[in-house]
């Protein structure tokens, strides 16, 4: 199994885990900034959602 193949299982796992992290980060982003809920303030950072979104877009862009 070549690690640089497009259909490698590691690439699928990476894309799936990035998607899950992106969804969780978006949930925390919306709850903290839009709804002003304080339960996620300790783990929230302003760079978190945009950075994970950029990494996910970069991964999808270079995959296709």
mmCIF file of the N, C-alpha and C atoms, coordinates in Angstrom:
data_MODEL
# 
_entry.id   MODEL 
# 
loop_
_atom_site.group_PDB 
_atom_site.id 
_atom_site.type_symbol 
_atom_site.label_atom_id 
_atom_site.label_alt_id 
_atom_site.label_comp_id 
_atom_site.label_asym_id 
_atom_site.label_entity_id 
_atom_site.label_seq_id 
_atom_site.pdbx_PDB_ins_code 
_atom_site.Cartn_x 
_atom_site.Cartn_y 
_atom_site.Cartn_z 
_atom_site.occupancy 
_atom_site.B_iso_or_equiv 
_atom_site.pdbx_formal_charge 
_atom_site.auth_seq_id 
_atom_site.auth_comp_id 
_atom_site.auth_asym_id 
_atom_site.auth_atom_id 
_atom_site.pdbx_PDB_model_num 
ATOM 1   N N  . UNK A 1 1  ? 0.845   -1.175 0.000  1.00 0.00 ? 1  UNK A N  1 
ATOM 2   C CA . UNK A 1 1  ? 0.000   0.000  0.000  1.00 0.00 ? 1  UNK A CA 1 
ATOM 3   C C  . UNK A 1 1  ? 0.889   1.237  0.000  1.00 0.00 ? 1  UNK A C  1 
ATOM 4   N N  . UNK A 1 2  ? 0.696   2.068  -0.982 1.00 0.00 ? 2  UNK A N  1 
ATOM 5   C CA . UNK A 1 2  ? 1.482   3.292  -1.100 1.00 0.00 ? 2  UNK A CA 1 
ATOM 6   C C  . UNK A 1 2  ? 0.832   4.393  -0.273 1.00 0.00 ? 2  UNK A C  1 
ATOM 7   N N  . UNK A 1 3  ? 1.617   5.059  0.533  1.00 0.00 ? 3  UNK A N  1 
ATOM 8   C CA . UNK A 1 3  ? 1.088   6.099  1.417  1.00 0.00 ? 3  UNK A CA 1 
ATOM 9   C C  . UNK A 1 3  ? 0.674   7.354  0.653  1.00 0.00 ? 3  UNK A C  1 
ATOM 10  N N  . UNK A 1 4  ? 1.136   7.518  -0.573 1.00 0.00 ? 4  UNK A N  1 
ATOM 11  C CA . UNK A 1 4  ? 0.842   8.723  -1.342 1.00 0.00 ? 4  UNK A CA 1 
ATOM 12  C C  . UNK A 1 4  ? -0.304  8.539  -2.337 1.00 0.00 ? 4  UNK A C  1 
ATOM 13  N N  . UNK A 1 5  ? -0.983  7.418  -2.302 1.00 0.00 ? 5  UNK A N  1 
ATOM 14  C CA . UNK A 1 5  ? -2.141  7.216  -3.166 1.00 0.00 ? 5  UNK A CA 1 
ATOM 15  C C  . UNK A 1 5  ? -3.308  8.062  -2.673 1.00 0.00 ? 5  UNK A C  1 
ATOM 16  N N  . UNK A 1 6  ? -4.171  8.471  -3.608 1.00 0.00 ? 6  UNK A N  1 
ATOM 17  C CA . UNK A 1 6  ? -5.310  9.309  -3.228 1.00 0.00 ? 6  UNK A CA 1 
ATOM 18  C C  . UNK A 1 6  ? -6.359  8.545  -2.425 1.00 0.00 ? 6  UNK A C  1 
ATOM 19  N N  . UNK A 1 7  ? -6.522  7.285  -2.681 1.00 0.00 ? 7  UNK A N  1 
ATOM 20  C CA . UNK A 1 7  ? -7.551  6.508  -1.998 1.00 0.00 ? 7  UNK A CA 1 
ATOM 21  C C  . UNK A 1 7  ? -7.007  5.760  -0.787 1.00 0.00 ? 7  UNK A C  1 
ATOM 22  N N  . UNK A 1 8  ? -5.940  6.246  -0.241 1.00 0.00 ? 8  UNK A N  1 
ATOM 23  C CA . UNK A 1 8  ? -5.344  5.629  0.927  1.00 0.00 ? 8  UNK A CA 1 
ATOM 24  C C  . UNK A 1 8  ? -6.274  5.810  2.124  1.00 0.00 ? 8  UNK A C  1 
ATOM 25  N N  . UNK A 1 9  ? -6.338  4.806  2.979  1.00 0.00 ? 9  UNK A N  1 
ATOM 26  C CA . UNK A 1 9  ? -7.209  4.862  4.150  1.00 0.00 ? 9  UNK A CA 1 
ATOM 27  C C  . UNK A 1 9  ? -6.779  5.975  5.110  1.00 0.00 ? 9  UNK A C  1 
ATOM 28  N N  . UNK A 1 10 ? -5.500  6.285  5.164  1.00 0.00 ? 10 UNK A N  1 
ATOM 29  C CA . UNK A 1 10 ? -5.039  7.365  6.040  1.00 0.00 ? 10 UNK A CA 1 
ATOM 30  C C  . UNK A 1 10 ? -5.572  8.719  5.587  1.00 0.00 ? 10 UNK A C  1 
ATOM 31  N N  . UNK A 1 11 ? -5.677  8.916  4.287  1.00 0.00 ? 11 UNK A N  1 
ATOM 32  C CA . UNK A 1 11 ? -6.238  10.171 3.769  1.00 0.00 ? 11 UNK A CA 1 
ATOM 33  C C  . UNK A 1 11 ? -7.716  10.279 4.113  1.00 0.00 ? 11 UNK A C  1 
ATOM 34  N N  . UNK A 1 12 ? -8.428  9.177  4.029  1.00 0.00 ? 12 UNK A N  1 
ATOM 35  C CA . UNK A 1 12 ? -9.846  9.185  4.376  1.00 0.00 ? 12 UNK A CA 1 
ATOM 36  C C  . UNK A 1 12 ? -10.045 9.462  5.859  1.00 0.00 ? 12 UNK A C  1 
ATOM 37  N N  . UNK A 1 13 ? -9.212  8.867  6.693  1.00 0.00 ? 13 UNK A N  1 
ATOM 38  C CA . UNK A 1 13 ? -9.297  9.101  8.135  1.00 0.00 ? 13 UNK A CA 1 
ATOM 39  C C  . UNK A 1 13 ? -8.969  10.557 8.455  1.00 0.00 ? 13 UNK A C  1 
ATOM 40  N N  . UNK A 1 14 ? -7.968  11.112 7.802  1.00 0.00 ? 14 UNK A N  1 
ATOM 41  C CA . UNK A 1 14 ? -7.603  12.512 8.027  1.00 0.00 ? 14 UNK A CA 1 
ATOM 42  C C  . UNK A 1 14 ? -8.736  13.444 7.625  1.00 0.00 ? 14 UNK A C  1 
ATOM 43  N N  . UNK A 1 15 ? -9.309  13.222 6.454  1.00 0.00 ? 15 UNK A N  1 
ATOM 44  C CA . UNK A 1 15 ? -10.407 14.087 6.003  1.00 0.00 ? 15 UNK A CA 1 
ATOM 45  C C  . UNK A 1 15 ? -11.620 13.966 6.920  1.00 0.00 ? 15 UNK A C  1 
ATOM 46  N N  . UNK A 1 16 ? -11.930 12.765 7.357  1.00 0.00 ? 16 UNK A N  1 
ATOM 47  C CA . UNK A 1 16 ? -13.069 12.576 8.251  1.00 0.00 ? 16 UNK A CA 1 
ATOM 48  C C  . UNK A 1 16 ? -12.828 13.235 9.607  1.00 0.00 ? 16 UNK A C  1 
ATOM 49  N N  . UNK A 1 17 ? -11.639 13.067 10.160 1.00 0.00 ? 17 UNK A N  1 
ATOM 50  C CA . UNK A 1 17 ? -11.353 13.673 11.463 1.00 0.00 ? 17 UNK A CA 1 
ATOM 51  C C  . UNK A 1 17 ? -11.317 15.195 11.379 1.00 0.00 ? 17 UNK A C  1 
ATOM 52  N N  . UNK A 1 18 ? -10.829 15.735 10.265 1.00 0.00 ? 18 UNK A N  1 
ATOM 53  C CA . UNK A 1 18 ? -10.873 17.184 10.083 1.00 0.00 ? 18 UNK A CA 1 
ATOM 54  C C  . UNK A 1 18 ? -12.308 17.682 9.962  1.00 0.00 ? 18 UNK A C  1 
ATOM 55  N N  . UNK A 1 19 ? -13.156 16.929 9.295  1.00 0.00 ? 19 UNK A N  1 
ATOM 56  C CA . UNK A 1 19 ? -14.556 17.319 9.179  1.00 0.00 ? 19 UNK A CA 1 
ATOM 57  C C  . UNK A 1 19 ? -15.246 17.309 10.541 1.00 0.00 ? 19 UNK A C  1 
ATOM 58  N N  . UNK A 1 20 ? -14.989 16.299 11.347 1.00 0.00 ? 20 UNK A N  1 
ATOM 59  C CA . UNK A 1 20 ? -15.565 16.232 12.691 1.00 0.00 ? 20 UNK A CA 1 
ATOM 60  C C  . UNK A 1 20 ? -15.062 17.391 13.543 1.00 0.00 ? 20 UNK A C  1 
ATOM 61  N N  . UNK A 1 21 ? -13.766 17.675 13.486 1.00 0.00 ? 21 UNK A N  1 
ATOM 62  C CA . UNK A 1 21 ? -13.206 18.798 14.239 1.00 0.00 ? 21 UNK A CA 1 
ATOM 63  C C  . UNK A 1 21 ? -13.784 20.122 13.764 1.00 0.00 ? 21 UNK A C  1 
ATOM 64  N N  . UNK A 1 22 ? -14.021 20.251 12.468 1.00 0.00 ? 22 UNK A N  1 
ATOM 65  C CA . UNK A 1 22 ? -14.608 21.469 11.912 1.00 0.00 ? 22 UNK A CA 1 
ATOM 66  C C  . UNK A 1 22 ? -16.035 21.661 12.408 1.00 0.00 ? 22 UNK A C  1 
ATOM 67  N N  . UNK A 1 23 ? -16.808 20.605 12.447 1.00 0.00 ? 23 UNK A N  1 
ATOM 68  C CA . UNK A 1 23 ? -18.192 20.696 12.924 1.00 0.00 ? 23 UNK A CA 1 
ATOM 69  C C  . UNK A 1 23 ? -18.233 21.060 14.405 1.00 0.00 ? 23 UNK A C  1 
ATOM 70  N N  . UNK A 1 24 ? -17.402 20.431 15.209 1.00 0.00 ? 24 UNK A N  1 
ATOM 71  C CA . UNK A 1 24 ? -17.353 20.746 16.638 1.00 0.00 ? 24 UNK A CA 1 
ATOM 72  C C  . UNK A 1 24 ? -16.877 22.174 16.856 1.00 0.00 ? 24 UNK A C  1 
ATOM 73  N N  . UNK A 1 25 ? -15.880 22.592 16.113 1.00 0.00 ? 25 UNK A N  1 
ATOM 74  C CA . UNK A 1 25 ? -15.360 23.951 16.232 1.00 0.00 ? 25 UNK A CA 1 
ATOM 75  C C  . UNK A 1 25 ? -16.405 24.981 15.818 1.00 0.00 ? 25 UNK A C  1 
ATOM 76  N N  . UNK A 1 26 ? -17.174 24.684 14.772 1.00 0.00 ? 26 UNK A N  1 
ATOM 77  C CA . UNK A 1 26 ? -18.236 25.597 14.346 1.00 0.00 ? 26 UNK A CA 1 
ATOM 78  C C  . UNK A 1 26 ? -19.322 25.698 15.409 1.00 0.00 ? 26 UNK A C  1 
ATOM 79  N N  . UNK A 1 27 ? -19.663 24.589 16.042 1.00 0.00 ? 27 UNK A N  1 
ATOM 80  C CA . UNK A 1 27 ? -20.649 24.590 17.123 1.00 0.00 ? 27 UNK A CA 1 
ATOM 81  C C  . UNK A 1 27 ? -20.189 25.479 18.278 1.00 0.00 ? 27 UNK A C  1 
ATOM 82  N N  . UNK A 1 28 ? -18.940 25.331 18.680 1.00 0.00 ? 28 UNK A N  1 
ATOM 83  C CA . UNK A 1 28 ? -18.397 26.158 19.762 1.00 0.00 ? 28 UNK A CA 1 
ATOM 84  C C  . UNK A 1 28 ? -18.329 27.618 19.336 1.00 0.00 ? 28 UNK A C  1 
ATOM 85  N N  . UNK A 1 29 ? -17.948 27.878 18.091 1.00 0.00 ? 29 UNK A N  1 
ATOM 86  C CA . UNK A 1 29 ? -17.875 29.231 17.544 1.00 0.00 ? 29 UNK A CA 1 
ATOM 87  C C  . UNK A 1 29 ? -19.238 29.922 17.609 1.00 0.00 ? 29 UNK A C  1 
ATOM 88  N N  . UNK A 1 30 ? -20.273 29.235 17.168 1.00 0.00 ? 30 UNK A N  1 
ATOM 89  C CA . UNK A 1 30 ? -21.616 29.826 17.164 1.00 0.00 ? 30 UNK A CA 1 
ATOM 90  C C  . UNK A 1 30 ? -22.131 30.017 18.584 1.00 0.00 ? 30 UNK A C  1 
ATOM 91  N N  . UNK A 1 31 ? -21.940 29.033 19.454 1.00 0.00 ? 31 UNK A N  1 
ATOM 92  C CA . UNK A 1 31 ? -22.420 29.163 20.830 1.00 0.00 ? 31 UNK A CA 1 
ATOM 93  C C  . UNK A 1 31 ? -21.725 30.284 21.580 1.00 0.00 ? 31 UNK A C  1 
ATOM 94  N N  . UNK A 1 32 ? -20.455 30.466 21.337 1.00 0.00 ? 32 UNK A N  1 
ATOM 95  C CA . UNK A 1 32 ? -19.709 31.476 22.077 1.00 0.00 ? 32 UNK A CA 1 
ATOM 96  C C  . UNK A 1 32 ? -19.957 32.876 21.544 1.00 0.00 ? 32 UNK A C  1 
ATOM 97  N N  . UNK A 1 33 ? -19.897 33.055 20.239 1.00 0.00 ? 33 UNK A N  1 
ATOM 98  C CA . UNK A 1 33 ? -20.011 34.402 19.678 1.00 0.00 ? 33 UNK A CA 1 
ATOM 99  C C  . UNK A 1 33 ? -21.448 34.839 19.412 1.00 0.00 ? 33 UNK A C  1 
ATOM 100 N N  . UNK A 1 34 ? -22.267 33.967 18.890 1.00 0.00 ? 34 UNK A N  1 
ATOM 101 C CA . UNK A 1 34 ? -23.622 34.363 18.505 1.00 0.00 ? 34 UNK A CA 1 
ATOM 102 C C  . UNK A 1 34 ? -24.573 34.322 19.693 1.00 0.00 ? 34 UNK A C  1 
ATOM 103 N N  . UNK A 1 35 ? -24.555 33.230 20.441 1.00 0.00 ? 35 UNK A N  1 
ATOM 104 C CA . UNK A 1 35 ? -25.501 33.071 21.543 1.00 0.00 ? 35 UNK A CA 1 
ATOM 105 C C  . UNK A 1 35 ? -24.942 33.524 22.887 1.00 0.00 ? 35 UNK A C  1 
ATOM 106 N N  . UNK A 1 36 ? -23.676 33.885 22.944 1.00 0.00 ? 36 UNK A N  1 
ATOM 107 C CA . UNK A 1 36 ? -23.010 34.380 24.159 1.00 0.00 ? 36 UNK A CA 1 
ATOM 108 C C  . UNK A 1 36 ? -23.147 33.433 25.347 1.00 0.00 ? 36 UNK A C  1 
ATOM 109 N N  . UNK A 1 37 ? -23.056 32.147 25.088 1.00 0.00 ? 37 UNK A N  1 
ATOM 110 C CA . UNK A 1 37 ? -23.073 31.171 26.174 1.00 0.00 ? 37 UNK A CA 1 
ATOM 111 C C  . UNK A 1 37 ? -21.663 31.039 26.742 1.00 0.00 ? 37 UNK A C  1 
ATOM 112 N N  . UNK A 1 38 ? -21.568 30.919 28.047 1.00 0.00 ? 38 UNK A N  1 
ATOM 113 C CA . UNK A 1 38 ? -20.269 30.919 28.721 1.00 0.00 ? 38 UNK A CA 1 
ATOM 114 C C  . UNK A 1 38 ? -19.705 29.531 28.982 1.00 0.00 ? 38 UNK A C  1 
ATOM 115 N N  . UNK A 1 39 ? -20.428 28.476 28.626 1.00 0.00 ? 39 UNK A N  1 
ATOM 116 C CA . UNK A 1 39 ? -19.939 27.143 28.989 1.00 0.00 ? 39 UNK A CA 1 
ATOM 117 C C  . UNK A 1 39 ? -18.740 26.689 28.158 1.00 0.00 ? 39 UNK A C  1 
ATOM 118 N N  . UNK A 1 40 ? -18.501 27.300 26.994 1.00 0.00 ? 40 UNK A N  1 
ATOM 119 C CA . UNK A 1 40 ? -17.362 26.923 26.153 1.00 0.00 ? 40 UNK A CA 1 
ATOM 120 C C  . UNK A 1 40 ? -16.268 27.985 26.135 1.00 0.00 ? 40 UNK A C  1 
ATOM 121 N N  . UNK A 1 41 ? -16.354 28.985 26.965 1.00 0.00 ? 41 UNK A N  1 
ATOM 122 C CA . UNK A 1 41 ? -15.375 30.084 26.936 1.00 0.00 ? 41 UNK A CA 1 
ATOM 123 C C  . UNK A 1 41 ? -13.961 29.611 27.273 1.00 0.00 ? 41 UNK A C  1 
ATOM 124 N N  . UNK A 1 42 ? -13.828 28.596 28.108 1.00 0.00 ? 42 UNK A N  1 
ATOM 125 C CA . UNK A 1 42 ? -12.495 28.146 28.525 1.00 0.00 ? 42 UNK A CA 1 
ATOM 126 C C  . UNK A 1 42 ? -11.735 27.448 27.400 1.00 0.00 ? 42 UNK A C  1 
ATOM 127 N N  . UNK A 1 43 ? -12.443 26.785 26.487 1.00 0.00 ? 43 UNK A N  1 
ATOM 128 C CA . UNK A 1 43 ? -11.757 26.070 25.405 1.00 0.00 ? 43 UNK A CA 1 
ATOM 129 C C  . UNK A 1 43 ? -11.842 26.801 24.083 1.00 0.00 ? 43 UNK A C  1 
ATOM 130 N N  . UNK A 1 44 ? -12.516 27.945 24.053 1.00 0.00 ? 44 UNK A N  1 
ATOM 131 C CA . UNK A 1 44 ? -12.685 28.679 22.804 1.00 0.00 ? 44 UNK A CA 1 
ATOM 132 C C  . UNK A 1 44 ? -11.492 29.588 22.546 1.00 0.00 ? 44 UNK A C  1 
ATOM 133 N N  . UNK A 1 45 ? -11.083 29.649 21.300 1.00 0.00 ? 45 UNK A N  1 
ATOM 134 C CA . UNK A 1 45 ? -10.050 30.573 20.853 1.00 0.00 ? 45 UNK A CA 1 
ATOM 135 C C  . UNK A 1 45 ? -10.505 31.159 19.523 1.00 0.00 ? 45 UNK A C  1 
ATOM 136 N N  . UNK A 1 46 ? -10.189 32.421 19.271 1.00 0.00 ? 46 UNK A N  1 
ATOM 137 C CA . UNK A 1 46 ? -10.700 33.089 18.075 1.00 0.00 ? 46 UNK A CA 1 
ATOM 138 C C  . UNK A 1 46 ? -10.098 32.534 16.789 1.00 0.00 ? 46 UNK A C  1 
ATOM 139 N N  . UNK A 1 47 ? -8.949  31.918 16.838 1.00 0.00 ? 47 UNK A N  1 
ATOM 140 C CA . UNK A 1 47 ? -8.318  31.392 15.628 1.00 0.00 ? 47 UNK A CA 1 
ATOM 141 C C  . UNK A 1 47 ? -8.768  29.975 15.309 1.00 0.00 ? 47 UNK A C  1 
ATOM 142 N N  . UNK A 1 48 ? -9.445  29.324 16.225 1.00 0.00 ? 48 UNK A N  1 
ATOM 143 C CA . UNK A 1 48 ? -9.731  27.893 16.122 1.00 0.00 ? 48 UNK A CA 1 
ATOM 144 C C  . UNK A 1 48 ? -10.570 27.530 14.892 1.00 0.00 ? 48 UNK A C  1 
ATOM 145 N N  . UNK A 1 49 ? -11.738 28.109 14.737 1.00 0.00 ? 49 UNK A N  1 
ATOM 146 C CA . UNK A 1 49 ? -12.608 27.751 13.612 1.00 0.00 ? 49 UNK A CA 1 
ATOM 147 C C  . UNK A 1 49 ? -12.017 28.153 12.262 1.00 0.00 ? 49 UNK A C  1 
ATOM 148 N N  . UNK A 1 50 ? -11.516 29.390 12.085 1.00 0.00 ? 50 UNK A N  1 
ATOM 149 C CA . UNK A 1 50 ? -10.958 29.732 10.768 1.00 0.00 ? 50 UNK A CA 1 
ATOM 150 C C  . UNK A 1 50 ? -9.747  28.887 10.371 1.00 0.00 ? 50 UNK A C  1 
ATOM 151 N N  . UNK A 1 51 ? -8.921  28.510 11.335 1.00 0.00 ? 51 UNK A N  1 
ATOM 152 C CA . UNK A 1 51 ? -7.741  27.710 11.020 1.00 0.00 ? 51 UNK A CA 1 
ATOM 153 C C  . UNK A 1 51 ? -8.129  26.292 10.607 1.00 0.00 ? 51 UNK A C  1 
ATOM 154 N N  . UNK A 1 52 ? -9.045  25.680 11.325 1.00 0.00 ? 52 UNK A N  1 
ATOM 155 C CA . UNK A 1 52 ? -9.476  24.332 10.953 1.00 0.00 ? 52 UNK A CA 1 
ATOM 156 C C  . UNK A 1 52 ? -10.205 24.356 9.616  1.00 0.00 ? 52 UNK A C  1 
ATOM 157 N N  . UNK A 1 53 ? -10.983 25.406 9.355  1.00 0.00 ? 53 UNK A N  1 
ATOM 158 C CA . UNK A 1 53 ? -11.649 25.549 8.062  1.00 0.00 ? 53 UNK A CA 1 
ATOM 159 C C  . UNK A 1 53 ? -10.629 25.671 6.935  1.00 0.00 ? 53 UNK A C  1 
ATOM 160 N N  . UNK A 1 54 ? -9.578  26.455 7.145  1.00 0.00 ? 54 UNK A N  1 
ATOM 161 C CA . UNK A 1 54 ? -8.539  26.616 6.121  1.00 0.00 ? 54 UNK A CA 1 
ATOM 162 C C  . UNK A 1 54 ? -7.800  25.303 5.863  1.00 0.00 ? 54 UNK A C  1 
ATOM 163 N N  . UNK A 1 55 ? -7.493  24.564 6.911  1.00 0.00 ? 55 UNK A N  1 
ATOM 164 C CA . UNK A 1 55 ? -6.818  23.276 6.742  1.00 0.00 ? 55 UNK A CA 1 
ATOM 165 C C  . UNK A 1 55 ? -7.722  22.289 6.010  1.00 0.00 ? 55 UNK A C  1 
ATOM 166 N N  . UNK A 1 56 ? -9.003  22.284 6.344  1.00 0.00 ? 56 UNK A N  1 
ATOM 167 C CA . UNK A 1 56 ? -9.941  21.375 5.674  1.00 0.00 ? 56 UNK A CA 1 
ATOM 168 C C  . UNK A 1 56 ? -10.086 21.724 4.193  1.00 0.00 ? 56 UNK A C  1 
ATOM 169 N N  . UNK A 1 57 ? -10.229 23.000 3.881  1.00 0.00 ? 57 UNK A N  1 
ATOM 170 C CA . UNK A 1 57 ? -10.339 23.425 2.481  1.00 0.00 ? 57 UNK A CA 1 
ATOM 171 C C  . UNK A 1 57 ? -9.063  23.083 1.725  1.00 0.00 ? 57 UNK A C  1 
ATOM 172 N N  . UNK A 1 58 ? -7.917  23.292 2.344  1.00 0.00 ? 58 UNK A N  1 
ATOM 173 C CA . UNK A 1 58 ? -6.641  22.965 1.718  1.00 0.00 ? 58 UNK A CA 1 
ATOM 174 C C  . UNK A 1 58 ? -6.530  21.466 1.436  1.00 0.00 ? 58 UNK A C  1 
ATOM 175 N N  . UNK A 1 59 ? -6.959  20.657 2.373  1.00 0.00 ? 59 UNK A N  1 
ATOM 176 C CA . UNK A 1 59 ? -6.908  19.211 2.199  1.00 0.00 ? 59 UNK A CA 1 
ATOM 177 C C  . UNK A 1 59 ? -7.825  18.754 1.067  1.00 0.00 ? 59 UNK A C  1 
ATOM 178 N N  . UNK A 1 60 ? -9.025  19.276 1.022  1.00 0.00 ? 60 UNK A N  1 
ATOM 179 C CA . UNK A 1 60 ? -9.968  18.910 -0.038 1.00 0.00 ? 60 UNK A CA 1 
ATOM 180 C C  . UNK A 1 60 ? -9.489  19.428 -1.392 1.00 0.00 ? 60 UNK A C  1 
ATOM 181 N N  . UNK A 1 61 ? -8.942  20.640 -1.417 1.00 0.00 ? 61 UNK A N  1 
ATOM 182 C CA . UNK A 1 61 ? -8.466  21.232 -2.668 1.00 0.00 ? 61 UNK A CA 1 
ATOM 183 C C  . UNK A 1 61 ? -7.337  20.399 -3.281 1.00 0.00 ? 61 UNK A C  1 
ATOM 184 N N  . UNK A 1 62 ? -6.378  19.988 -2.458 1.00 0.00 ? 62 UNK A N  1 
ATOM 185 C CA . UNK A 1 62 ? -5.260  19.213 -2.984 1.00 0.00 ? 62 UNK A CA 1 
ATOM 186 C C  . UNK A 1 62 ? -5.619  17.754 -3.239 1.00 0.00 ? 62 UNK A C  1 
ATOM 187 N N  . UNK A 1 63 ? -6.717  17.285 -2.656 1.00 0.00 ? 63 UNK A N  1 
ATOM 188 C CA . UNK A 1 63 ? -7.152  15.916 -2.928 1.00 0.00 ? 63 UNK A CA 1 
ATOM 189 C C  . UNK A 1 63 ? -7.730  15.801 -4.329 1.00 0.00 ? 63 UNK A C  1 
ATOM 190 N N  . UNK A 1 64 ? -8.529  16.792 -4.701 1.00 0.00 ? 64 UNK A N  1 
ATOM 191 C CA . UNK A 1 64 ? -9.166  16.760 -6.022 1.00 0.00 ? 64 UNK A CA 1 
ATOM 192 C C  . UNK A 1 64 ? -8.376  17.605 -6.946 1.00 0.00 ? 64 UNK A C  1 
# 
